[in-house]
Amino acid sequence: MNIQSDAQAKDVTPMTTLPESGIRITLAVDDLDIIDHLVVTFAKNGTIKSQDMLEQGSTSHLLYELERHGQNVTEPFLMAIAGDDGQARRVFVTPCPGDNFRDYAVWVGLVTETILNLKSRDIALYPCIGAISNANALELTSQLVRSLIEAKAADSVAFIVGRYDYTNLLNIALDLKAELQTSSHSIQIIH
């Protein structure tokens, strides 16, 4: 008897099926949690110009200043800033979308396309508090993550906690996992 042909004759079914693809969702509490991430943000209209953003010493400080003073950006703006630790970080600042479903859909599509074009697989999201209502900012963030998952545009998404409630962000991550995880697509939550 040939061992090889005997093994081929058996119907071998794997014990577990591994997902074809997956994404990791984390909650980031400081700059160290988003090293090597492309940071995506928007803020209310205000006074901070693109060149002023380049002078910020850390991602956290930049986001804080955008939240306080708003941005004077009419077109999406990609920049690299050097942190106090010497680590360069890329930040994608977009104008604040209108506060309605249609504008959200357009914004989500444009940001997803930009992320695909930049080939950034690790994304950190922070819609500045006060840009739109907190509930709408969190819903918009959730829509963007859905779009990134559907487009297979990211391996890792971090929600920057900032001044948002940690529990609300964790609940959004868990809701996304419950809604979008399938046998062929895994979602891992790290908090």
N, C-alpha and C positions, 0 to 999 in steps of 0.2 A: 504494500500500500504506500502511496506517495503522500507524505505529510502535507505538502503544499496543496495538492489537489483536494485533500480532505478539508483543509482550512477554507479553501475557496468555496467548497460546497455548502458550508454552514452559512446560515443567515445571521450575520453579525449585526446586532443593533447596538449603537453606543448607549452607555448608561445615562449620560447627560448630553444635551445638545448645547453647544456654546453659541452665544449670540454672534451674529455676523458683524454687528457694529455696536458701539456704545458711546456714552458721553458721561462725564463726571461733572457734577454740580457741587460747588463749594461755597461756603460763606467766608468772605475775606474781611478780616478785622483790621489789618494794617498793610503797609506797602510790601512787607516781606511775603505776604500771602499771594501777591500778584506779580512776582518777579517773572519776567518772560511772557506776560499777558499783554495783549492789546487792550487798552482801556477805552471803552466807548461811553461817552457821556453827552448830556445836553443840559443847558441851564436856561433860566429866564433871560430875557433881553436885558442888557446892562452895559457896563462901562469897560470891562476887561477886553482888550484887543489881543489879536493873535500874538503879536510880539511880546506883550506883557505875560502871556501864558508861558512862553519859552523861558522866562526868567525864574519860574517857580522851582524851588529846591526839592520838592517831593510831589508824588502823585497826590497824596493826602492833602497837602497844602494847596495844590492847584484846585482840587475839587472843592475844598473849603472856600477858597476865594471866589470860585465860580458861583458857588451857592450864595455867598454873601452879596456879591456885587453884580452878578449876571455877566453875560458874554456879549460882545459886540461882533458876532460872527454871522454873516449872511449866507455863507457857503460852507459845506463840511470842510474841516481842517484837520489834517494829520500832522502830528509833530512828534519829535523825540525830545524828552527832557532828561537831564542827568540829575539823579537824586543825590542827596548828601553822601550816600554810600558809594557814589561813583557809578552806580548801575544806570544804564540808559533805559528808559521806558518809552513805549509808543502810546500816544494818547490820540484818540479820534474824537474830536469835538464836532457835534452837529448842531444846527439850529434847532430850537425847540419845535416839535411838531404841533400843529393845531390841536385843539382839545376836542377832536371828534374822530369817529371810527375811520372815516375815509383817509384823513391825514395820517392816522396811525398806520394804516395799511401801506400807504405810500412810503412812510418813513421806515417801517420794518423792511420793506422790499429793498429800499436803497441801502440801508445799513447791511443787510444780509449780502447783497451783491458786492458791496465794498469789502466786507470781510472775506468773501470768496476770492475776490481779486487780489487781496493782500496776502492770501494764503496763510493767514494767522489761525492757528489751530487752538490757541488758548486765549479766551476772551474774558474780560472783566467788565461788568456793567454797573453804571451808577448814574441814574437820572437824578440830577441835583434836586434836593428838596426845594419846593417853591416854584419850580418850573411849571408844573401842572399839579393838580391835586395829587396827594400821595396815593390815593386809591388808583387813580388813572396812571400814575407813573409806574406803579407795581404791575398793573394790568398790561401796560405797554411793554415792560420788561419781560413779562411772561409770554406775550405774543412774539417778541424777538427770539426768545429761547426756542419756542416752538418752530419758528422759521429756520433757525440755525440747525435744529435737529432734522427737520424735513429735508433741508438742503445738504445735510451731512457736511456742514461748514465748520464744525468745531469738535474738538475732542474733550475740551474742558471749558466750562463756563463758571465764572466766579461772580457772585452777587456781592458787591462792596457794601458792607453794612453801613458805614458812615453814621448818619443820624437816623437811619431807619430802624424800626424795631426788629431785633434779631429773630424773634419768634414769627413775625409776619413773613420775613424772607424764607425762613425754614419751612413754613407752611406752603409757600408758593413752590418751593423746590419739591416738597413731598407731593403736592397736587400734580405737578408736571410729571413726576415719576409715575403716579397712579394712572394718569391719563395717557401717557405716551409710551410707557415701557411695554414691549412685546417680546415674544420668544426670540425674535431676530434682532432686537435692539434693546440693549440694557441701559439703564440710567442709574448711576451710583451717586448717592448723596453723601458728602463729607462735611461735617460741621463740628 
